[in-house]
């Protein structure tokens, strides 16, 4: 799941997410889930189906 603030332009959002993905891959190379964020964007990945959480 990837989110950017509503006031962030598409190119800035894309760049933010790419940088966050790279940072998470370096910091958490073997994790099955991680969360990364900055001032403009948030990224979460997991091997758990997000639609099943809370059911």
Secondary structure, DSSP 8 states (H G I E B T S, - for coil): -EEE-TTS-HHHHHHHHHHHHHHHHHH-TT-SEEEEE-SSEEEEEESS-GGGTT-
